[in-house]
Amino acid sequence: MPVEPTSEIVPGQRVASPRSAAGRVAWITTRVLMVLTLACAWIPFEPRMPEAGLDPSWMIAVNEAAARSMAFGRDLIFTYGPLAVLYTRVYHPGTDAMALVASIPVFAGYVAALWILAAGRTGLLLVASSLAIGALVHLPDPMVFWYPLLVLACADRLLPAGAPDRASRLAAFALLCVPFGLLPLVKGSMLISCGAVAGLLGLQLVIERRWPAVAVLVGVPTFTLLAGWVAVGQPVDALFDYFRWITPIISGYTAAMSSLGPSWEPLAVVAGSAVVLAALWLGMAGRPRRPMTLLAYALSLFLAFKGGFVRHDGHALVAGGFVLLASLSMVMAAPTPWTAAALLPAALVWGAIYGQYLPLGVGPIVDAWRNTYASAWQGAVDRLADPDAAHRAYRAALARIDREAGLLPLEGRADIYSHRQADLIASGARWSPRPVFQSYSAYTPALAELNRRHLTGAGAPDSIAFRVEPIDGRVPAGEDGASWPALLAAYRPVAFRDDVLTLRRAAGAVVPEPRGTDGAPIQAEMGAPVAVPTG
């Protein structure tokens, strides 16, 4: 009869389900729960419908761009890529099938990773992971940050130091590497997280002279990145531009988008991260890959910290959730009393931060879990019973956004300033956005100049809906301010209603080149008087 898997996978060992009937039931139940939870997390059975507002606007915009096969990195420059629908889960008739198909390999990667890590482990870890995922479904950032650490832990089990590379192990490792190429197409900044962890793992494999594993680690993500990019209708030569123009958005994000929040929250995450790292170091004593693993965890925790506290609002949930997930993968990778002891502090950090932004307690958490499974089930049933229901709901959502926005008709190619892309797309106008289509993201000179040049080229819009609406109390001209002189020179106002100025391009308009500034720059702070030089 089959035996319970041991704590490590070694060459020649059989891995099977438990011996007793009760053990088999528990073994099957925990894995079914894990698979169902990951399916709910990644497969958009019940997508969200478009809405109006700041974040919903970029979500519908990247969907619209992907549906039209606009070139990301050229026609559209933003942090998110053509597979952003896997992150936003916002419905669009032109991307829905793509989302369903693209979600499968990502879902399969997570299932394979947790399945491998569960071999020989107590089912309680799978239950805890499933419950954590179910509670974090509405927060995709911790989930995507988590994946590189899962692959790192799986590599330690599939390709242990000193053991020969076997074809079956390399095949499983290749499956795990597939999402490494797809996640950067969801969110461009994931190239940093995936690349950093994969780079550290690759360096370790090179040191160990594991050349077949190195070939898999490099080749599979590269292939899936290129194949995924082409499969969603993107030109091959635009891939470089996609990553090139994400660079100034990432590098300028901290200075441009930072905001303050309760100081105890980042301190709690730092403390929780320190506990995780200390437990990992002690739990992996004697293992040759300990330094590399510790550095990978430290980098991942830092990136999650940055994602949570540069813009310190509800984003803090990202950092808190990731500390919890990192502790779970750590226990699966190195099950020792040290790593197990870190679970409670990590859970306390997550709970303390979660309770600041969302209802915390047995009832709300149970409701979140129940909604995760119930909504996915209902969405799957609705898709089978009435395949056109989502499309009707989508049209109704656009009609509602259009009624509330009340934009005047816009002739020809149209754009909207500064960020309400949902209003323009819902109006049915011929959407023709500037490259950095959300003005608050044009926060470096290079990005602002891209938008200014767009107004001088052949692709300049014929009509513009313009509203002064800076976010975070910014100086209004700080958002696409470099484009304002071009707008004044090339466009004429034709209507003004509800704080929206409708502009139309003047025939034969000539946009002057920007003038340089004279004198020394002035250093100033928000809210402080500024002495304007005379003469």
BELLIN-V467574 format. One line per field, one symbol per residue. burial: b if it has 16 or more other ideal C-beta (glycine too) atoms within 10 Angstrom, else e. A space follows every 50 residues. Layout:
burial: ???
This chain:
burial: eeeebeeebeeeeeeebbeeeeeeebbeebbebbbbbbbbbbbbbbbebb ebeeebbbbbbbbbbbbeebbbbbbbbbbbbbbbbbbbbbbbeebbebbb ebbebbbbbbbbbbebbbbeeebebbbbbbbbbbbbbebbbbbbbbbbbb bbbbbbbbbbeeeebeeebbebbbbbbbbbbbbbbbbbbbbebbebbbeb bbebbeeeebebbbebbeebbeebbeebbeebebeeebbebbeebbebbe ebbeebbeeebeeebbebbbebbebbbebbbbbbeeeebbebbbebbebb bebbbbbbbebbeebbbbbbbbbbbbbbbbbbbbbeebbbbbbebbbbbb ebbbeeeeeeeeeebeebbeebbeebeebeeebeeeeeebeeebeebbee bbeebebeebeebbbbbbbbbbbbbbbebebbbbbbbbbbbbbbeebbeb bbbbbbeeebbbbbbbeebeeeeeeeebbbebbebbbeebbeeeeeeeeb bbbbbeeeeebeeeeeeeeeeeeeeeeeeeeeeee
